């Protein structure tokens, strides 16, 4: 066997597998802080092996503050392409948990799906080796905290208007009027008085799953909030109040069957410098369980579409759920409004995604070891205008049903295919499974012949964006792995 022949990790000797270095033909060793779909994906992936071990902070302490040890991955002789979901959701919907594969005894890892809290505690004291990949950028909250997201978008809008003119600033008109409280309370009061009778929504800046959110129409409805712990500090010994944002509520949401919904969209950023962004074709619309009405603004089941809220509704049906796939939503909108209107909607969503990321491009601490999968929440109003509601750094990966599990299993498996720790691709692909390359230091255009989202034989877009379009991910993965292998042989 020649020196350059690649040998799958499971065929190597133990000594060869334990040699540190850039990932080649050895098992890819992973850690995961979650107990849901991502763990099933990682455990079921050929050539990947789980490493339990203590966390990096503990290891460094035990090793006299030496840098954390490197990672160890292995590449299977089979494509790390599509996997059939063999585990995951609760047994009541027919899945059994994937048993853990044999574990290594030490704490070396190549890939870590960590939670944000762990990252914040350990990132600044870690030494990451060349081949290591970890979830989250250090200051991801610049985009995912509601107050900072709006602040950064406003700053980029002003810069754009200054450099390119007021007309270009109109492309940022996709988030509701927003103020940070308590710091901008008096400015908000002035705006409130200029627009009597409208509905406002209050949200904690750093919470998710609908926690702490309420609607109001009168200033006296937040009198207790203002006078309580959220009042601006006069006593320096008092704890700093929790930051909220108050937004103008979108009173005319687009309704289907009389119910409000928003759209969860998955976006993968593998680099901020240069900015490289992937958009996943599949997502879902989350519906409220109760018909929409402004007569009862205190009813969370009417106004909040979060599954964590809706599942507690008295008449919630866990088997039926409250979700549509983005493909079903796109087909519905096309049938009702025509392909040109839908093309405009999804082009607007692309604009929201890229503008949001550009607003923090120079602020996020870029690190080649880091990646981020965001969950964008988009709301359509009755004029089919898309609005950015929020961006999540840790979108839920817990499945609510069989279809939801299959979507998330494919989403996460394809994310690992994009990261390509096995080094099986050429690096020039525009589509990998369900992920389409949306931005690569500039907008990415679709290749001729790759226009799969059509209506009456007419392509709906020239951008490499196919949200809600047909997605034969397994066939596509087979094609790109075969093509990449042929290119590498030549």
LOGUVEX-416771 format. One line per 8 residues: number of its first residue (from 1); their letters; for each residue x, y, z of C-alpha. Coordinates in nm, 2 decimals, decimal comma, always signed. Example, Ala and Ser with C-alpha at 12.3 -4.5 7.8 and 13.67 -1.06 7.14 Angstrom:
LOGUVEX-416771
1> AS> +1,23:-0,45:+0,78 | +1,37:-0,11:+0,71
This chain:
LOGUVEX-416771
1> XXXXXXXX> +0,00:+0,00:+0,00 | +0,15:+0,34:-0,10 | +0,22:+0,61:+0,15 | -0,06:+0,83:+0,01 | -0,33:+0,56:+0,01 | -0,62:+0,67:+0,24 | -0,72:+0,41:+0,49 | -1,05:+0,43:+0,68
9> XXXXXXXX> -1,02:+0,49:+1,05 | -1,18:+0,17:+1,15 | -0,90:-0,02:+0,96 | -0,61:+0,17:+1,12 | -0,42:+0,04:+1,42 | -0,50:+0,20:+1,76 | -0,16:+0,37:+1,76 | -0,23:+0,53:+1,42
17> XXXXXXXX> -0,57:+0,64:+1,53 | -0,43:+0,81:+1,84 | -0,18:+1,02:+1,64 | -0,27:+1,38:+1,67 | -0,29:+1,60:+1,37 | -0,51:+1,74:+1,10 | -0,81:+1,51:+1,04 | -0,75:+1,25:+0,79
25> XXXXXXXX> -0,83:+0,89:+0,79 | -0,92:+0,84:+1,15 | -1,23:+0,86:+1,36 | -1,37:+1,20:+1,41 | -1,42:+1,24:+1,78 | -1,71:+1,45:+1,90 | -1,86:+1,60:+2,21 | -2,22:+1,71:+2,25
33> XXXXXXXX> -2,39:+1,90:+2,53 | -2,74:+1,83:+2,41 | -2,96:+1,52:+2,44 | -3,18:+1,55:+2,13 | -3,17:+1,52:+1,76 | -2,81:+1,64:+1,72 | -2,68:+1,37:+1,94 | -2,86:+1,11:+1,74
41> XXXXXXXX> -2,71:+1,25:+1,42 | -2,36:+1,25:+1,56 | -2,38:+0,90:+1,71 | -2,53:+0,76:+1,38 | -2,26:+0,92:+1,15 | -2,01:+0,67:+1,01 | -1,66:+0,72:+1,14 | -1,76:+0,95:+1,42
49> XXXXXXXX> -1,69:+0,85:+1,78 | -1,83:+1,01:+2,10 | -1,59:+1,14:+2,37 | -1,75:+1,20:+2,71 | -1,47:+1,32:+2,93 | -1,45:+1,64:+3,14 | -1,49:+1,98:+2,99 | -1,19:+2,17:+2,86
57> XXXXXXXX> -1,18:+2,40:+3,17 | -1,15:+2,10:+3,40 | -0,88:+1,94:+3,18 | -0,67:+2,25:+3,17 | -0,68:+2,27:+3,55 | -0,59:+1,90:+3,58 | -0,30:+1,94:+3,34 | -0,14:+2,25:+3,51
65> XXXXXXXX> -0,31:+2,49:+3,28 | -0,17:+2,33:+2,96 | -0,37:+2,39:+2,65 | -0,65:+2,15:+2,58 | -0,54:+1,84:+2,38 | -0,62:+1,81:+2,02 | -0,90:+1,63:+1,84 | -0,92:+1,30:+1,68
73> XXXXXXXX> -1,15:+1,21:+1,39 | -1,18:+0,93:+1,15 | -1,32:+0,91:+0,80 | -1,54:+0,62:+0,71 | -1,49:+0,45:+0,37 | -1,85:+0,52:+0,30 | -1,99:+0,87:+0,21 | -2,09:+1,07:+0,52
81> XXXXXXXX> -2,40:+1,16:+0,33 | -2,76:+1,11:+0,40 | -2,85:+0,90:+0,70 | -3,19:+0,75:+0,77 | -3,33:+0,87:+1,10 | -3,31:+0,57:+1,32 | -3,37:+0,73:+1,65 | -3,48:+1,04:+1,82
89> XXXXXXXX> -3,81:+1,16:+1,92 | -4,01:+1,01:+2,21 | -4,11:+0,65:+2,18 | -4,48:+0,75:+2,14 | -4,41:+0,85:+1,78 | -4,22:+0,53:+1,69 | -3,85:+0,61:+1,74 | -3,60:+0,44:+1,97
97> XXXXXXXX> -3,30:+0,62:+2,11 | -2,97:+0,55:+1,93 | -2,74:+0,35:+2,16 | -2,41:+0,52:+2,23 | -2,12:+0,37:+2,03 | -1,80:+0,27:+2,20 | -1,64:+0,57:+2,37 | -1,28:+0,67:+2,41
105> XXXXXXXX> -1,15:+0,72:+2,76 | -0,98:+1,05:+2,71 | -1,12:+1,40:+2,64 | -0,96:+1,48:+2,30 | -1,22:+1,60:+2,05 | -1,24:+1,73:+1,69 | -1,60:+1,86:+1,70 | -1,80:+2,00:+1,99
113> XXXXXXXX> -2,17:+2,09:+1,97 | -2,15:+2,29:+2,29 | -2,41:+2,52:+2,46 | -2,37:+2,89:+2,49 | -2,30:+2,89:+2,86 | -2,01:+2,65:+2,82 | -1,86:+2,86:+2,55 | -1,88:+3,18:+2,75
121> XXXXXXXX> -1,71:+3,01:+3,04 | -1,43:+2,84:+2,85 | -1,37:+3,01:+2,51 | -1,12:+3,27:+2,64 | -0,90:+3,01:+2,82 | -0,91:+2,75:+2,54 | -0,64:+2,66:+2,29 | -0,80:+2,52:+1,97
129> XXXXXXXX> -0,60:+2,31:+1,74 | -0,60:+2,35:+1,36 | -0,86:+2,08:+1,30 | -1,11:+2,15:+1,58 | -1,46:+2,29:+1,52 | -1,69:+2,43:+1,78 | -2,05:+2,57:+1,77 | -2,10:+2,94:+1,83
137> XXXXXXXX> -1,88:+3,25:+1,77 | -1,76:+3,41:+2,09 | -2,00:+3,71:+2,08 | -2,29:+3,57:+1,89 | -2,52:+3,76:+2,11 | -2,45:+4,08:+1,91 | -2,70:+3,93:+1,66 | -2,93:+3,72:+1,88
145> XXXXXXXX> -3,00:+3,95:+2,17 | -3,31:+4,14:+2,06 | -3,18:+4,49:+2,17 | -2,84:+4,44:+2,01 | -2,98:+4,30:+1,69 | -3,19:+4,62:+1,64 | -2,90:+4,84:+1,75 | -2,67:+4,69:+1,49
153> XXXXXXXX> -2,93:+4,70:+1,21 | -2,99:+5,07:+1,28 | -2,62:+5,14:+1,27 | -2,57:+4,97:+0,94 | -2,88:+5,14:+0,80 | -2,74:+5,48:+0,89 | -2,40:+5,39:+0,74 | -2,57:+5,27:+0,42
161> XXXXXXXX> -2,78:+5,59:+0,39 | -2,47:+5,80:+0,44 | -2,26:+5,62:+0,18 | -2,53:+5,52:-0,08 | -2,82:+5,75:-0,02 | -3,16:+5,74:+0,16 | -3,32:+5,51:-0,10 | -3,08:+5,23:-0,01
169> XXXXXXXX> -3,18:+5,27:+0,35 | -3,53:+5,14:+0,25 | -3,39:+4,79:+0,22 | -3,36:+4,79:+0,60 | -3,73:+4,85:+0,66 | -3,80:+4,50:+0,78 | -3,81:+4,52:+1,16 | -4,08:+4,69:+1,36
177> XXXXXXXX> -4,02:+5,02:+1,54 | -3,82:+4,91:+1,85 | -3,69:+5,07:+2,17 | -3,47:+4,94:+2,45 | -3,61:+4,97:+2,80 | -3,54:+5,11:+3,05 | -3,27:+5,32:+2,87 | -3,50:+5,45:+2,60
185> XXXXXXXX> -3,82:+5,47:+2,80 | -3,87:+5,84:+2,76 | -3,81:+5,82:+2,38 | -4,06:+5,54:+2,36 | -4,32:+5,75:+2,55 | -4,29:+6,02:+2,29 | -4,34:+5,77:+2,01 | -4,63:+5,61:+2,20
193> XXXXXXXX> -4,81:+5,95:+2,23 | -4,76:+6,02:+1,86 | -4,94:+5,70:+1,78 | -5,24:+5,65:+2,02 | -5,44:+5,34:+2,01 | -5,19:+5,10:+1,85 | -5,07:+4,78:+2,01 | -4,72:+4,73:+2,15
201> XXXXXXXX> -4,54:+4,41:+2,25 | -4,28:+4,39:+2,53 | -4,01:+4,12:+2,52 | -3,71:+4,04:+2,75 | -3,40:+4,11:+2,54 | -3,22:+3,78:+2,62 | -3,50:+3,53:+2,67 | -3,66:+3,29:+2,42
209> XXXXXXXX> -3,96:+3,05:+2,39 | -4,20:+3,33:+2,45 | -4,10:+3,39:+2,81 | -4,19:+3,72:+2,96 | -4,37:+3,86:+2,65 | -4,69:+4,06:+2,68 | -4,89:+4,30:+2,47 | -5,03:+4,64:+2,58
217> XXXXXXXX> -5,21:+4,95:+2,45 | -5,20:+5,19:+2,74 | -4,90:+5,33:+2,92 | -5,07:+5,26:+3,25 | -5,05:+4,89:+3,16 | -4,68:+4,91:+3,22 | -4,69:+5,14:+3,52 | -4,60:+4,86:+3,76
225> XXXXXXXX> -4,33:+4,74:+3,52 | -4,18:+5,10:+3,51 | -4,20:+5,15:+3,89 | -4,07:+4,81:+3,98 | -3,73:+4,65:+3,93 | -3,70:+4,79:+3,58 | -3,69:+5,15:+3,68 | -3,36:+5,32:+3,59
233> XXXXXXXX> -3,11:+5,28:+3,87 | -3,07:+5,56:+4,13 | -2,92:+5,33:+4,40 | -2,59:+5,19:+4,27 | -2,61:+4,90:+4,51 | -2,93:+4,77:+4,34 | -2,90:+4,49:+4,09 | -2,91:+4,61:+3,72
241> XXXXXXXX> -3,26:+4,57:+3,58 | -3,33:+4,32:+3,31 | -3,33:+4,47:+2,97 | -3,65:+4,46:+2,76 | -3,74:+4,57:+2,41 | -4,07:+4,72:+2,32 | -4,19:+4,69:+1,96 | -4,48:+4,81:+1,76
249> XXXXXXXX> -4,69:+4,50:+1,72 | -4,78:+4,39:+1,37 | -5,16:+4,42:+1,39 | -5,22:+4,29:+1,04 | -5,04:+3,95:+1,02 | -5,11:+3,73:+0,72 | -5,36:+3,46:+0,83 | -5,42:+3,11:+0,70
257> XXXXXXXX> -5,74:+2,96:+0,83 | -5,78:+3,26:+1,05 | -5,46:+3,18:+1,24 | -5,13:+3,37:+1,28 | -4,80:+3,21:+1,19 | -4,43:+3,28:+1,16 | -4,16:+3,10:+0,96 | -3,86:+2,94:+1,11
265> XXXXXXXX> -3,56:+2,95:+0,87 | -3,22:+2,79:+0,93 | -2,91:+2,98:+0,83 | -2,55:+2,85:+0,87 | -2,25:+3,09:+0,89 | -1,91:+2,93:+0,85 | -1,72:+3,25:+0,84 | -1,77:+3,62:+0,90
273> XXXXXXXX> -1,45:+3,73:+0,74 | -1,51:+3,68:+0,46 | -1,89:+3,63:+0,51 | -2,00:+3,29:+0,40 | -2,36:+3,20:+0,45 | -2,57:+2,89:+0,37 | -2,95:+2,88:+0,37 | -3,14:+2,55:+0,43
281> XXXXXXXX> -3,43:+2,47:+0,19 | -3,65:+2,32:+0,45 | -3,81:+2,50:+0,75 | -4,15:+2,53:+0,88 | -4,43:+2,77:+0,95 | -4,55:+2,77:+1,32 | -4,92:+2,84:+1,37 | -5,10:+2,97:+1,67
289> XXXXXXXX> -5,36:+2,73:+1,81 | -5,63:+2,99:+1,83 | -5,79:+3,21:+1,56 | -5,63:+3,56:+1,55 | -5,81:+3,86:+1,71 | -5,70:+4,19:+1,85 | -5,99:+4,18:+2,10 | -5,79:+3,97:+2,35
297> XXXXXXXX> -5,43:+4,09:+2,35 | -5,36:+3,91:+2,68 | -5,42:+3,57:+2,52 | -5,07:+3,42:+2,44 | -5,22:+3,14:+2,24 | -5,36:+3,39:+1,99 | -5,04:+3,60:+1,95 | -4,74:+3,39:+2,02
305> XXXXXXXX> -4,66:+3,11:+1,78 | -4,37:+2,95:+1,98 | -4,43:+2,57:+2,01 | -4,32:+2,60:+2,37 | -4,62:+2,83:+2,43 | -4,88:+2,66:+2,20 | -4,82:+2,31:+2,34 | -4,98:+2,42:+2,66
313> XXXXXXXX> -5,30:+2,54:+2,50 | -5,61:+2,35:+2,63 | -5,70:+2,21:+2,29 | -5,35:+2,15:+2,16 | -5,32:+1,82:+1,96 | -4,97:+1,69:+1,98 | -5,02:+1,45:+1,69 | -5,16:+1,72:+1,46
321> XXXXXXXX> -4,92:+1,99:+1,58 | -4,92:+2,35:+1,45 | -4,66:+2,33:+1,17 | -4,65:+2,35:+0,79 | -4,33:+2,28:+0,59 | -4,20:+2,58:+0,40 | -4,26:+2,39:+0,08 | -4,63:+2,35:+0,17
329> XXXXXXXX> -4,64:+2,72:+0,26 | -4,47:+2,83:-0,06 | -4,71:+2,62:-0,27 | -5,01:+2,77:-0,08 | -4,89:+3,13:-0,14 | -4,81:+3,06:-0,50 | -5,16:+2,91:-0,57 | -5,33:+3,21:-0,40
337> XXXXXXXX> -5,11:+3,50:-0,51 | -4,90:+3,38:-0,81 | -4,53:+3,31:-0,86 | -4,42:+3,68:-0,90 | -4,57:+3,78:-0,56 | -4,41:+3,48:-0,39 | -4,08:+3,55:-0,56 | -4,08:+3,90:-0,41
345> XXXXXXXX> -4,16:+3,75:-0,06 | -3,87:+3,51:-0,07 | -3,63:+3,77:-0,22 | -3,73:+3,99:+0,08 | -3,64:+3,71:+0,32 | -3,30:+3,67:+0,15 | -3,24:+4,04:+0,21 | -3,33:+4,01:+0,57
353> XXXXXXXX> -3,09:+3,72:+0,62 | -2,79:+3,90:+0,46 | -2,86:+4,24:+0,61 | -2,88:+4,09:+0,95 | -2,54:+3,92:+0,92 | -2,38:+4,22:+0,75 | -2,48:+4,43:+1,05 | -2,25:+4,23:+1,28
361> XXXXXXXX> -1,99:+4,13:+1,03 | -1,73:+4,36:+1,17 | -1,83:+4,31:+1,53 | -1,84:+3,93:+1,56 | -1,51:+3,78:+1,67 | -1,43:+3,57:+1,37 | -1,26:+3,24:+1,44 | -1,20:+2,97:+1,18
369> XXXXXXXX> -1,28:+2,71:+1,44 | -1,63:+2,84:+1,49 | -1,96:+2,81:+1,31 | -2,31:+2,92:+1,39 | -2,65:+2,78:+1,29 | -2,91:+3,06:+1,34 | -3,29:+3,02:+1,35 | -3,45:+3,33:+1,18
377> XXXXXXXX> -3,81:+3,40:+1,27 | -4,00:+3,58:+0,99 | -4,36:+3,71:+1,00 | -4,56:+3,80:+0,69 | -4,82:+4,07:+0,71 | -5,14:+4,09:+0,51 | -4,95:+4,27:+0,23 | -4,71:+3,98:+0,21
385> XXXXXXXX> -4,43:+4,19:+0,35 | -4,17:+3,98:+0,55 | -4,07:+4,12:+0,89 | -3,78:+4,00:+1,11 | -3,91:+3,91:+1,45 | -3,59:+3,77:+1,61 | -3,28:+3,56:+1,54 | -3,20:+3,26:+1,76
393> XXXXXXXX> -2,85:+3,13:+1,84 | -2,98:+2,80:+1,97 | -3,29:+2,71:+1,77 | -3,47:+2,41:+1,92 | -3,35:+2,08:+1,80 | -3,60:+1,87:+1,99 | -3,85:+1,72:+1,76 | -4,22:+1,77:+1,81
401> XXXXXXXX> -4,32:+1,48:+1,58 | -4,20:+1,24:+1,32 | -4,19:+1,49:+1,03 | -4,02:+1,75:+1,25 | -3,76:+1,49:+1,35 | -3,69:+1,39:+0,99 | -3,65:+1,76:+0,90 | -3,40:+1,83:+1,18
409> XXXXXXXX> -3,21:+1,50:+1,13 | -3,15:+1,59:+0,76 | -3,07:+1,96:+0,85 | -2,80:+1,86:+1,10 | -2,66:+1,58:+0,90 | -2,62:+1,82:+0,60 | -2,47:+2,08:+0,83 | -2,19:+1,83:+0,91
417> XXXXXXXX> -2,16:+1,76:+0,53 | -2,11:+2,13:+0,47 | -1,84:+2,15:+0,75 | -1,68:+1,85:+0,58 | -1,44:+1,74:+0,85 | -1,39:+1,43:+0,65 | -1,24:+1,64:+0,36 | -1,45:+1,46:+0,10
425> XXXXXXXX> -1,56:+1,77:-0,10 | -1,38:+2,02:-0,32 | -1,48:+2,33:-0,13 | -1,64:+2,48:-0,44 | -1,99:+2,34:-0,40 | -2,29:+2,57:-0,41 | -2,53:+2,31:-0,27 | -2,47:+2,04:-0,02
433> XXXXXXXX> -2,78:+1,83:+0,06 | -3,05:+2,08:+0,17 | -2,80:+2,37:+0,22 | -2,77:+2,63:-0,06 | -2,48:+2,88:-0,06 | -2,65:+3,21:-0,04 | -2,35:+3,45:+0,02 | -1,98:+3,40:-0,03
441> XXXXXXXX> -1,82:+3,74:+0,01 | -2,10:+3,85:-0,22 | -2,43:+3,72:-0,35 | -2,42:+3,37:-0,51 | -2,60:+3,30:-0,83 | -2,76:+2,97:-0,92 | -2,59:+2,76:-1,19 | -2,78:+2,69:-1,51
449> XXXXXXXX> -2,98:+2,37:-1,48 | -3,00:+2,39:-1,10 | -3,32:+2,59:-1,10 | -3,54:+2,34:-0,92 | -3,80:+2,58:-0,78 | -4,03:+2,64:-1,08 | -4,38:+2,74:-1,15 | -4,53:+2,65:-1,49
457> XXXXXXXX> -4,18:+2,57:-1,61 | -4,05:+2,92:-1,53 | -3,76:+2,97:-1,28 | -3,86:+3,19:-0,99 | -3,52:+3,32:-0,90 | -3,16:+3,36:-1,03 | -3,01:+3,38:-0,68 | -2,88:+3,05:-0,53
465> XXXXXXXX> -3,17:+3,05:-0,29 | -3,44:+2,78:-0,29 | -3,62:+2,82:+0,04 | -3,93:+2,60:+0,03 | -3,84:+2,44:-0,30 | -3,82:+2,07:-0,38 | -3,53:+1,90:-0,20 | -3,41:+1,56:-0,31
473> XXXXXXXX> -3,12:+1,58:-0,07 | -3,01:+1,21:-0,09 | -2,98:+1,22:-0,47 | -2,80:+1,55:-0,46 | -2,55:+1,42:-0,19 | -2,47:+1,11:-0,40 | -2,40:+1,34:-0,70 | -2,17:+1,58:-0,53
481> XXXXXXXX> -1,97:+1,31:-0,35 | -1,93:+1,12:-0,67 | -1,83:+1,43:-0,85 | -1,58:+1,54:-0,58 | -1,42:+1,20:-0,57 | -1,37:+1,21:-0,95 | -1,22:+1,56:-0,93 | -0,98:+1,46:-0,66
489> XX> -0,86:+1,16:-0,85 | -0,77:+1,37:-1,14
